[in-house]
Structure formats: C-alpha cells, structure tokens
Amino acid sequence: MILNIRKSNRVVEIPIIQIRPCPAKTRMSYDTEKLQELANSIRNNGLLQPVMVRRVTSMEYELIAGERRLRACVMCGKTRIPCIVISCSDDEALIFSIEENIQRTDLNIIEEAQSISSYMTAKNISQNEAAGNLSREPSDIADMIDLLRLDESERELVLRYHLSIRHAKALLRIQDKLERRIVLSEIIENSMNVSQTERYIDEILYSTHLERLRSQRRKGVLRDIRMFENTIKKAVSALNSSGIEAAAEYYEDDACIEYTVRIPKDIPFDGSLAA
C-alpha cells in the first residue's frame, strides 16, 4: 500500500496531548524495563526516528506507527514529539497500522496472531492471500490464527509461562476445554518442552481413543445382553400365558450375569396346549 507523505517527508513537532491512539492498536502489554531504556536513550540522545500520524481534525492527530516511542517520550517528560504527517483514508490508516504491528519483532505470539487476524479482516482476504502479502508460509499463518481458539485464561497462561506456538498447537489437539485446561496445568507444572508436550498429548489422545473403543464394545455387549434378557422375558411370558407357571430369576456379580428359568415338571393338561 502506498501512502502520500505530506511536504516531502518534512518532520514537524506536535504536542503529545493532540495525538490519540490508533483504533487498530494490537499490543496488550509493554516491557516496562525496555520502555524505560528507550526513554533514557531519548532523554540523552533525542528521538532518532519520528512517529507517524495523520490529521483527523484541525487540532487532533491519530497515531499510525510508533506507540513505544510515543510512550517513552511521555515517560521522559517530553510534551512535544517529532512526527511525519501522512494523508490517508480511515481504511488505509487501519491497514497500515496493522501491517506496521505485524512487522514488529517484539510482539508476543498472541498479539501477532491478533494483528494477522485484524489484517485479514480489514483487507477481506484469505489466509493464503495474507501469507503472500506478508511473505510468510501459509502454514505459519494458519498456526497463528489457530492460537485465537484458546480462551482468554489459556492465552494468559501461555504468555505468562513463555510457552511457544508449538506448545499451543499441540494443546489445541485436545477438543474438550476442561481437559485442555488440566493438560495445560500439567505442562506448566512439569516445565515440559515441546517434544515432551507433544508426546504427553499423543499419549492422552491414544488412551482416549482406546477408551472410546472399549466403551463402544461395552455398549455392544450390553445391547446383546438386553436382547437376550428380552428373549427370556418373552419366553417366560408365553409359558405363563399358556398356563405354565414359569419364572425367571436374575443374579449379577462382578464376574457374570446369571439367569435361572424355573418350569414346573408337573404340568396339568387340559387341552389348551394343543391349540
């Protein structure tokens, strides 16, 4: 995307109070120590790279790129900041700000995923198109977008304990959210690396698959037993309807299910059985 730079890239100083944040802000947190280091550098050496803004009213500008520099200037007590003013539409400003965020090297993986998702939404493009535009592998883009399937608490834990995108990708193989949270706690508690995490989740999914097969087999056996029980009940009922006082007794323990059918030997004959 090509943006028009007013007055041949001329840098102008603008009161910080007149600059508002960009609505496409992606960064959720800042490293306070690194921000203080930047503030100290600006205090000693000045701001070496101006921030980029666009005018939105006669007295107000919107920040397009350079939020860390702006924050650092505030920290070291500056009231004005060198700016390059660009001319662009709302959509262009949004896309440019998102693109600038994505190119940063200090975004965490969640912030980067949110930036890419916002970029795709703003430009109305697919993952493959985003990969081409950003010079990234389609699989990388897919992995980043998948991260957003984690809920807020899971994202917070992934960031707090410095888990990688491969940790998160393995974790997302578990569909049940409660089970996934338990597994995540185990990964953190045992300080598992990526390989250990992948093996651990493989074992869980394999055991879950076996349990599912066992459950299906148990259901099949129980279905056959119920059919057998119904057959016995129908036979006893038919005997009783014919005047024979038959009875079935049921017994079950951990080892087996037992049915005993009792039919009296002395059956009175009145001709009804001949029918």
C-alpha positions as CSV (number, residue, x, y, z in Angstrom):
1,M,0.0,0.0,0.0
2,I,1.4,3.4,-1.0
3,L,0.7,6.4,1.3
4,N,1.0,10.0,0.4
5,I,3.6,11.8,2.6
6,R,2.8,15.5,3.0
7,K,5.5,18.1,2.5
8,S,8.3,15.8,1.2
9,N,8.7,13.8,4.5
10,R,9.1,17.1,6.5
11,V,9.2,16.3,10.2
12,V,7.0,18.6,12.4
13,E,6.8,18.7,16.2
14,I,3.3,18.1,17.5
15,P,2.1,18.4,21.1
16,I,1.7,14.9,22.5
17,I,-1.6,15.9,24.0
18,Q,-3.0,16.3,20.5
19,I,-2.2,12.7,19.4
20,R,-4.7,10.0,20.0
21,P,-4.0,6.2,19.8
22,C,-4.9,4.2,16.7
23,P,-8.1,2.2,17.0
24,A,-6.3,-0.8,15.5
25,K,-3.9,-1.0,18.5
26,T,-2.8,-4.6,18.9
27,R,-0.2,-4.5,21.6
28,M,-1.7,-5.6,25.0
29,S,1.4,-5.1,27.2
30,Y,4.8,-3.4,27.2
31,D,8.1,-4.5,28.7
32,T,8.5,-1.7,31.3
33,E,12.2,-2.2,31.6
34,K,12.8,-1.9,27.9
35,L,10.4,1.0,27.7
36,Q,12.4,2.8,30.4
37,E,15.7,2.1,28.5
38,L,14.2,3.7,25.4
39,A,13.0,6.7,27.5
40,N,16.6,7.1,28.9
41,S,18.0,6.9,25.3
42,I,15.6,9.6,24.1
43,R,16.4,11.8,27.1
44,N,20.1,11.5,26.3
45,N,20.2,11.4,22.5
46,G,16.8,12.7,21.4
47,L,14.2,10.8,19.3
48,L,16.1,9.4,16.3
49,Q,13.0,8.2,14.4
50,P,9.9,10.3,14.2
51,V,6.5,8.7,14.8
52,M,3.9,8.6,12.0
53,V,0.5,10.3,12.4
54,R,-2.4,11.5,10.3
55,R,-4.5,14.6,10.9
56,V,-8.1,13.9,11.9
57,T,-9.3,17.4,12.9
58,S,-7.6,20.8,13.0
59,M,-6.3,20.1,16.5
60,E,-6.1,16.4,16.6
61,Y,-3.9,13.7,15.1
62,E,-4.1,9.9,15.1
63,L,-1.0,7.8,15.7
64,I,-0.3,5.4,12.9
65,A,3.1,4.0,13.9
66,G,5.4,4.5,16.8
67,E,3.4,3.9,20.0
68,R,6.5,2.7,22.0
69,R,8.4,5.8,21.0
70,L,5.4,8.0,22.0
71,R,5.1,6.3,25.4
72,A,8.8,6.6,26.0
73,C,8.7,10.3,25.2
74,V,5.9,10.7,27.8
75,M,8.0,8.8,30.4
76,C,10.9,11.1,30.0
77,G,8.7,14.2,30.4
78,K,8.5,15.4,26.8
79,T,5.4,17.4,25.8
80,R,6.1,17.5,22.0
81,I,7.2,14.8,19.6
82,P,8.7,14.8,16.1
83,C,6.1,13.4,13.6
84,I,5.7,12.7,10.0
85,V,2.2,13.6,8.9
86,I,0.7,11.3,6.2
87,S,-2.5,11.6,4.2
88,C,-4.7,8.5,4.1
89,S,-8.2,7.3,4.5
90,D,-9.6,5.5,7.6
91,D,-9.2,2.1,5.9
92,E,-5.7,2.9,4.7
93,A,-4.7,4.1,8.2
94,L,-6.1,0.9,9.8
95,I,-4.3,-1.4,7.4
96,F,-1.0,0.5,7.6
97,S,-1.1,0.4,11.4
98,I,-1.8,-3.3,11.4
99,E,0.9,-4.0,8.9
100,E,3.4,-2.0,11.0
101,N,2.4,-4.0,14.0
102,I,2.9,-7.3,12.3
103,Q,6.4,-6.4,11.1
104,R,7.5,-5.7,14.7
105,T,9.9,-8.3,16.3
106,D,8.8,-7.7,19.9
107,L,5.1,-8.7,19.7
108,N,4.2,-11.8,21.7
109,I,2.6,-14.7,19.8
110,I,-1.0,-13.7,20.8
111,E,-0.5,-10.1,19.8
112,E,0.9,-11.2,16.5
113,A,-2.0,-13.6,15.9
114,Q,-4.5,-10.8,16.6
115,S,-2.6,-8.5,14.3
116,I,-2.8,-11.0,11.5
117,S,-6.4,-11.7,12.1
118,S,-7.2,-8.0,12.1
119,Y,-5.2,-7.6,8.9
120,M,-7.2,-10.3,7.1
121,T,-10.5,-8.8,8.3
122,A,-9.5,-5.3,7.3
123,K,-8.4,-6.4,3.8
124,N,-11.1,-9.1,3.5
125,I,-8.5,-11.7,2.4
126,S,-7.9,-15.4,3.0
127,Q,-5.1,-16.9,5.0
128,N,-3.2,-17.8,1.8
129,E,-3.5,-14.3,0.5
130,A,-2.3,-12.9,3.8
131,A,0.7,-15.3,3.7
132,G,1.6,-14.0,0.2
133,N,1.2,-10.3,1.2
134,L,3.3,-10.8,4.4
135,S,5.9,-13.1,2.8
136,R,5.0,-15.9,5.3
137,E,4.3,-19.6,4.8
138,P,0.6,-20.4,4.7
139,S,1.1,-23.0,7.5
140,D,2.6,-20.2,9.7
141,I,-0.4,-18.0,9.2
142,A,-2.7,-21.0,9.9
143,D,-0.9,-21.8,13.1
144,M,-1.1,-18.1,14.2
145,I,-4.8,-17.9,13.6
146,D,-5.4,-21.2,15.4
147,L,-3.9,-19.6,18.5
148,L,-7.0,-17.5,18.8
149,R,-9.0,-20.6,19.5
150,L,-7.5,-20.5,23.0
151,D,-9.7,-18.8,25.5
152,E,-8.5,-15.7,27.5
153,S,-7.3,-17.7,30.5
154,E,-5.4,-20.1,28.3
155,R,-3.8,-17.3,26.4
156,E,-2.7,-15.6,29.6
157,L,-1.1,-18.8,30.9
158,V,0.7,-19.4,27.5
159,L,2.2,-15.9,27.7
160,R,3.0,-15.9,31.4
161,Y,4.9,-19.2,31.3
162,H,6.6,-18.4,27.9
163,L,5.1,-21.3,26.0
164,S,5.8,-21.5,22.3
165,I,3.4,-21.6,19.4
166,R,4.3,-25.3,19.1
167,H,3.2,-25.9,22.7
168,A,-0.1,-24.1,21.9
169,K,-0.6,-26.0,18.6
170,A,-0.2,-29.4,20.4
171,L,-2.5,-28.3,23.2
172,L,-5.3,-27.4,20.7
173,R,-5.4,-31.0,19.6
174,I,-7.5,-31.5,22.8
175,Q,-11.0,-30.5,22.0
176,D,-12.6,-30.6,25.5
177,K,-11.9,-27.3,27.2
178,L,-11.9,-28.7,30.7
179,E,-9.5,-31.5,29.8
180,R,-7.3,-29.0,27.9
181,R,-7.0,-26.7,30.9
182,I,-5.9,-29.7,33.1
183,V,-3.3,-30.7,30.5
184,L,-2.1,-27.1,30.3
185,S,-1.6,-27.1,34.0
186,E,0.4,-30.3,33.8
187,I,2.6,-28.9,31.1
188,I,3.4,-25.8,33.1
189,E,3.8,-27.6,36.4
190,N,6.3,-30.1,34.9
191,S,8.1,-27.5,32.7
192,M,7.6,-29.6,29.6
193,N,9.5,-28.7,26.5
194,V,7.8,-29.0,23.1
195,S,8.8,-32.7,22.5
196,Q,7.6,-33.7,25.9
197,T,4.3,-31.8,25.4
198,E,3.7,-33.5,22.1
199,R,4.4,-37.0,23.5
200,Y,2.2,-36.3,26.5
201,I,-0.7,-35.2,24.4
202,D,-0.2,-38.1,22.0
203,E,-0.5,-40.5,25.0
204,I,-3.6,-38.8,26.2
205,L,-5.3,-38.9,22.8
206,Y,-4.3,-42.5,22.2
207,S,-5.6,-43.6,25.6
208,T,-8.8,-41.6,25.0
209,H,-9.2,-43.4,21.6
210,L,-8.7,-46.8,23.3
211,E,-11.3,-45.9,26.0
212,R,-13.7,-44.8,23.3
213,L,-13.3,-48.2,21.5
214,R,-13.7,-50.0,24.8
215,S,-16.8,-48.0,25.6
216,Q,-18.3,-48.8,22.2
217,R,-17.5,-52.5,22.7
218,R,-19.2,-52.4,26.2
219,K,-22.2,-50.8,24.6
220,G,-22.4,-53.6,22.0
221,V,-22.1,-56.3,24.7
222,L,-24.8,-54.6,26.8
223,R,-27.1,-54.3,23.7
224,D,-26.7,-58.1,23.1
225,I,-27.4,-58.8,26.8
226,R,-30.5,-56.7,26.7
227,M,-31.7,-58.6,23.6
228,F,-31.0,-61.9,25.4
229,E,-33.0,-60.7,28.5
230,N,-35.9,-59.7,26.3
231,T,-35.9,-63.1,24.7
232,I,-36.0,-64.8,28.2
233,K,-38.8,-62.5,29.4
234,K,-40.9,-63.1,26.2
235,A,-40.4,-66.9,26.6
236,V,-41.5,-66.9,30.3
237,S,-44.4,-64.6,29.4
238,A,-45.5,-67.1,26.7
239,L,-45.4,-70.0,29.1
240,N,-47.4,-68.1,31.7
241,S,-50.0,-67.3,29.1
242,S,-50.3,-71.0,28.3
243,G,-51.0,-71.8,31.9
244,I,-47.5,-72.9,32.9
245,E,-46.2,-71.0,36.0
246,A,-42.7,-70.4,34.8
247,A,-40.4,-67.9,36.5
248,A,-37.0,-66.3,35.7
249,E,-34.5,-65.2,38.4
250,Y,-31.7,-62.7,37.7
251,Y,-28.4,-62.6,39.5
252,E,-25.3,-60.4,38.7
253,D,-21.9,-60.0,40.3
254,D,-18.5,-58.7,39.1
255,A,-17.8,-61.8,37.1
256,C,-21.0,-62.7,35.4
257,I,-24.8,-62.2,34.8
258,E,-26.9,-65.3,35.6
259,Y,-30.5,-66.1,34.7
260,T,-32.3,-69.1,36.1
261,V,-35.6,-70.1,34.5
262,R,-37.9,-72.4,36.6
263,I,-40.5,-74.5,34.9
264,P,-42.6,-77.0,36.9
265,K,-42.4,-80.7,35.8
266,D,-46.0,-81.5,36.7
267,I,-47.9,-79.6,34.0
268,P,-51.7,-80.1,34.1
269,F,-53.1,-80.9,30.7
270,D,-56.5,-79.5,29.9
271,G,-56.2,-79.5,26.1
272,S,-55.3,-75.8,25.9
273,L,-51.7,-76.5,24.8
274,A,-52.9,-78.5,21.8
275,A,-54.1,-75.3,20.0
